[in-house]
């Protein structure tokens, strides 16, 4: 029998939540420990895992915990290094689960690793930019850190006082998510920074972000860095002379809604959009504000041509005491249509999946489905659409002034290939 201990950081304290037990990954089941359920300050770790005495099903367990793992090449590379089955999410969690997104930590055996931060040389940061997912996987293995998603990315600690990067060790949290350029998608770092800065100018809540340049502005020399909104710095805890962040819990919409990571794209009509709004309506402490924020993010993704805006790219962010939840800031905003990727959006909007067939009227149709008035939906559609070009022009010019000369031409490509272009046909 294999058993993994599941912890959560609650008010800054690592607290045992429960265990995952099973002979192998396909019979593993999660169960809360009685001491946690009875604790006055306790709260469930997921909307999809409410308190109960019994074990959760293998499907419920896999849905939540597998969604903590990286996908694609990174997951395969980790599994190959471990000589494990790529499907064995329990074995991979045991290797990578000490620093997940949110406040969850997963440990097999004794939790006795020494915590600290190891200074990264400039050469190693440059190698991370140049060597693609192979280098990021090496760091994932070294730091036992699990970040969801298919792109090469790692969690690092950044000291802005002297512009230095560190590898977190043991129980030390990271402060930033650092992404690499994609070998198949040119200028993706610039693409994401341009889209994030555009969204910010429109009034959409996004994390702060910046481009790390290790020489030129070409893909092999740049990284995309964003401070982790689930890792606020603490004034009270110091590790290796550095302020140590505390962990805020979050779960993506797939975890909360009980949707497997493999089903993150809505391929047949399954009500994903209505379920996303219902999730906020029933769980957010400010449901009206968060539903409008979600609506604007969806509209923005359509307008820029982000067909990769699946349900794992939206999250609930918990308070430090786990008692309240809000929609997390928008992330993974990339104009994918400039790479001539699929024209299918990640979920149906007003009964249509193909971005080439979606227009303002589909958003009007979606109003009934998501439980908002048609006037509210269209007013917000027009608000984002009317601001998009001006906001993106400002963001592109600012990036050009920093030496990213391709930002202007990239802006033009985005405006020609996303839903924004269809408004002017």
Secondary structure, DSSP 8 states (H G I E B T S, - for coil): -EEEEEEEEETTEEEEEEEEEESSGGG-EEEE-HHHHHSTT---S-TTS---SS---HHHHHHHHHTTSB-HHHHHHHHHHHT--TT-HHHHHHHHTTB-STTEEEESS------EEEE--HHHHHHHHHSHHHHHHHHHHHHTB---BSS-EEEEEEETTTTEEEEEETT---SEEEEE--SSSTTHHHHHHHHHHHHHHHT--B--EEEEESSSSSGGGEEEEEE-TT--EEEEEEETTEEEE----EEEHHHHHT--GGG-S--S---HHHHHHHHHHHH-TTHHHHHHHHHHHHHHHHHHT-TT--GGG-EEEE-TTSS-EEE--B-----GGGGT--SEEEEEETTEEETTT--HHHHHHHHHHHTS-HHHHHHHHHHHHHHHHHHHHHHHHHHHHTT-TTHHHHHHHHHHHSHHHHTT-
